[in-house]
Amino acid sequence: MAILMDVVDGKADIVVANIIADIICLLSETIHQFLHPESVFIASGIINIKLEQVLAALEANNLEIVEVVEKGEWAAIVSKLK
């Protein structure tokens, strides 16, 4: 994941990742480094069959699930630091 985040410097109020579920799970391990205490992390582009996997990864990495939105076969998750 280091390569993906190498171009990021500092912290943001909102981080959005519209990418495959497996990458979101990896990103969840380090995303806290790029968030302010009240920041929001929005992960989307998640196929429904991977939704539970992504939710578990976010929660395991100290992110609180704020909202899950599903449309057809796809889902988006809004989370923030616990």
Secondary structure as UniProt FT lines:
FT   HELIX           2..5
FT   TURN            6..7
FT   STRAND          12..18
FT   HELIX           21..27
FT   TURN            28..30
FT   HELIX           31..34
FT   STRAND          35..47
FT   HELIX           48..50
FT   HELIX           51..60
FT   TURN            61..62
FT   STRAND          63..71
FT   TURN            72..73
FT   STRAND          74..81
//
